[in-house]
């Protein structure tokens, strides 16, 4: 082979080797970025799924209020609302497993109309209320209970207006106060000694900076009696379409009184058809705490739920699985809540 041909062959071979090596190095450098782009695209896709059902009514649009319907297409937005991220109170309630008419996780997945996606939804209040019973004293047929109430958000104290209620056997009272700059307040309430049994101390806290940031807490204790059984031991309470459905757990239960409580209002409810109460529609920026009292033989009980039934969690378990989390501030009945959706693969 002529010398010039050999030189040309080796030169071309060297160029090919350098080019291939450069491509390999470049691919190695760029690969993490390509993976990052895939992850970014996947995250954007999952966010789109979440925003779609937060901004759309679903089908049928009244699947939340009608306990006999299930969603064909999943959507949580309030029908007729033009406010972004305003959710329907009944659609939210039907996500809570404690509601007798809650939809199943399988129904939710089928109505999402997407494949290979697992989902977990949680809705929580914007503030946390901590209640501690500090002391009690008895005098002249009444017992006075002293509570410490602390309001915080993300671990920081919140200055808030407080409205507190005390529910006991054939007894309802209320008191208003506010927290100091450290987010704490001392609250004293009286109960007649004749109202012995389970008692509920119910606190509504409204942030001084925004009335739409209103939350609640319920503290159950025994008034001149032993500690009460956990909430839900006697009744299953399911609010839906401004009706409170009551399912008795034991046959020998008798219902006594029922109340709807908000930050500004309190109402006694009238029993309809032995199993339901009508919930009033109020223009109060507040959750509604619903309380039903009764007896199981001789034992007095006080059971409660909230409308909407928040906080709640439902869906897949991502405890040991990779997932993407998306957080939004949503509005339900003119109250702000924190909404979080976690999305991942179907194996989650």
Secondary structure, 3 states (H helix, E strand, C coil): CCHHHHHHHHHHHHHHHHHHHHHHHHHHHHHHHHHHHHHHHHHHHHHHHHHHHHHCCCECCCCCCCCCCCCCECCCECCCCCCCCEECHHHHHCCCCCCCCCCCHHHHHHHHCCCCCEEEEEEEECCEEEEEEEEEEEECCEEEEEEEEEEEECCEECCEEEEEEEEECCEEEEEEEECCCCCEEEEEEEEEHHHCEEEEEEEEEEECCCCCCEEEEEEEEEECCCCCCCCCCCEEEEEECCEEEEEECCCCEEEEEEEEECCCCEEECCEECCCEEECCCCCCCCCEEEEEEEEECCEEEEEEEEECCCCEEEECCCCCCCCEEEEEEEEECCEEEEEEEEEECCCC
